[in-house]
């Protein structure tokens, strides 16, 4: 599958043919303003100092790179290290981006932020940063996701955010983004949309990635210190793709480092049963390049260009489009993507809990399941870094319901 | 496509020569069925709508308020696709020459393929296309291909657009320019925004294209105010509400006709701008 855009585009925010800026006109000037503010912040030493200070003293960076000795032994293959983003304040990598954009909002002088959330981790991170910086915060969340991530709903409310349930469509992440965009197009003069993944119109995919690359920067230093060599394989789950691009980005120029993104295979290959946008090679149907919510990328859709509903046991991966930079990495075969099932993710969560004493988020459990599936093809002297993007407290109800406890 | 006469251009020239505000009517195609939409379009044209926008339903209408979201859901449920909307245009052309604009999100058009879409739409008798989430920057291929098929490309201007952008939008548009009256999604509102006259004047400053103003237009009073400022008013959610409320397709067709006649009446008799209380944010009588 290749792009269906005809001429090579020169507009900003492109990854090969993917990305771009497909929004109602009302949002164009605000997106330009955001782009300018972000460009200025990148070279503003005060901004960078403040960002690094909050990452260290508020979020708890750097996160450990832990050698997973019992998991390594159990799987009987390569040495496995876990990048422990689950140990960050609020329990996932999402806080890195929320801090970055939060500081940008203060710089732009807007008093209000809105955010979408699937698993609730980005919502909690946004609510946390809003409270910390004194901003008003509204979080849009599908009602299906509110039910399965009830703990995070309670956390957001305790942090002072308003959580608005979204009852349209599949009542999951995609629908929450639609509703957040409707709010934004109305309130854009006073409000910043704190988008949580490497999705949406330019500059979001680039900006969110830049706020997440700290994961890979640290991991690179840490693995060199621990093993005196680069890893051979990186594993991360891919919903929109912010934790995975955050890990991958600083290794892109190391041609020998293989990058593997794990998508949600849900209950099967039929359209509507999965969220595997790059899983055509495994028989997952319905993904073609298209435009959704501001960006041109691989989108699960029917033949008429209507966006498909998706299924994943993991709310954070339950989304029909993938970040445009991942689409480009996949086309170039610089990164490889495959999907694992709901069931495999549940089994992986149990395994990690019992071998390492870490209960992972269901999203991160997909990365573990992907690694387990791939281990037979890996050599003993391979060296793996797996991004453990979030902790599993929020998923305890789901784990209990499926007897994974 | 300078110099080529399209139905849209002829309609606006006629309106200009008699100094009358035009009425652009939006309905979602396939709500509640394609058959019904055919009746509705003929009723709207009969009642005096100058241009009709046929909304192509989309699963994720992020620029639309609840009224048009529900209409899209009903239309998708009835099996409406972009190809069926194009077939509908063909059937409308058997009995009406009213100017027709396809109003769509970009993805369905992109998936059909720009060339296939433009050729099918033009052959069916469509006059113009507006893609809600396509801005001039991303539209090079789209404009080239649509222009080759003599389809007008209509782009949106917004209150947040700078003068420089309005000029760019106008340069990419043909037929008319659709000016969004306020920041927000589609949907009927009581009052027009205070800064609308200034926005229209700014747009006038950068283009000679006819200007149609939409979002939140539903009442005769709105139309009266716009009379002195714009070339046309776009009415959408108010019409879609009539369809939603009506007990039958025939009743809906009647109600749509009445709505347009009342608005057209207001456009013809036009309260003067002084009499219309819009600028104080009140509901017009």
Boltz contact constraints between the chains, C-beta under 6 A:
constraints:
  - contact:
      token1: [A, 6]
      token2: [B, 141]
      max_distance: 6.0
  - contact:
      token1: [A, 7]
      token2: [B, 141]
      max_distance: 6.0
  - contact:
      token1: [A, 11]
      token2: [B, 137]
      max_distance: 6.0
  - contact:
      token1: [A, 20]
      token2: [B, 138]
      max_distance: 6.0
  - contact:
      token1: [A, 22]
      token2: [B, 106]
      max_distance: 6.0
  - contact:
      token1: [A, 22]
      token2: [B, 133]
      max_distance: 6.0
  - contact:
      token1: [A, 23]
      token2: [B, 133]
      max_distance: 6.0
  - contact:
      token1: [A, 24]
      token2: [B, 63]
      max_distance: 6.0
  - contact:
      token1: [A, 24]
      token2: [B, 132]
      max_distance: 6.0
  - contact:
      token1: [A, 24]
      token2: [B, 133]
      max_distance: 6.0
  - contact:
      token1: [A, 25]
      token2: [B, 135]
      max_distance: 6.0
  - contact:
      token1: [A, 25]
      token2: [B, 156]
      max_distance: 6.0
  - contact:
      token1: [A, 25]
      token2: [B, 158]
      max_distance: 6.0
  - contact:
      token1: [A, 26]
      token2: [B, 158]
      max_distance: 6.0
  - contact:
      token1: [A, 26]
      token2: [B, 160]
      max_distance: 6.0
  - contact:
      token1: [A, 26]
      token2: [B, 183]
      max_distance: 6.0
  - contact:
      token1: [A, 28]
      token2: [B, 135]
      max_distance: 6.0
  - contact:
      token1: [A, 29]
      token2: [B, 160]
      max_distance: 6.0
  - contact:
      token1: [A, 178]
      token2: [B, 60]
      max_distance: 6.0
  - contact:
      token1: [A, 178]
      token2: [B, 62]
      max_distance: 6.0
  - contact:
      token1: [A, 181]
      token2: [B, 62]
      max_distance: 6.0
  - contact:
      token1: [A, 182]
      token2: [B, 185]
      max_distance: 6.0
  - contact:
      token1: [A, 186]
      token2: [B, 183]
      max_distance: 6.0
  - contact:
      token1: [A, 186]
      token2: [B, 184]
      max_distance: 6.0
  - contact:
      token1: [A, 188]
      token2: [B, 183]
      max_distance: 6.0
  - contact:
      token1: [A, 290]
      token2: [B, 107]
      max_distance: 6.0
  - contact:
      token1: [A, 291]
      token2: [B, 106]
      max_distance: 6.0
  - contact:
      token1: [A, 291]
      token2: [B, 107]
      max_distance: 6.0
  - contact:
      token1: [A, 304]
      token2: [B, 81]
      max_distance: 6.0
  - contact:
      token1: [A, 305]
      token2: [B, 107]
      max_distance: 6.0
  - contact:
      token1: [A, 305]
      token2: [B, 108]
      max_distance: 6.0
  - contact:
      token1: [A, 305]
      token2: [B, 111]
      max_distance: 6.0
  - contact:
      token1: [A, 306]
      token2: [B, 59]
      max_distance: 6.0
  - contact:
      token1: [A, 307]
      token2: [B, 59]
      max_distance: 6.0
  - contact:
      token1: [A, 307]
      token2: [B, 60]
      max_distance: 6.0
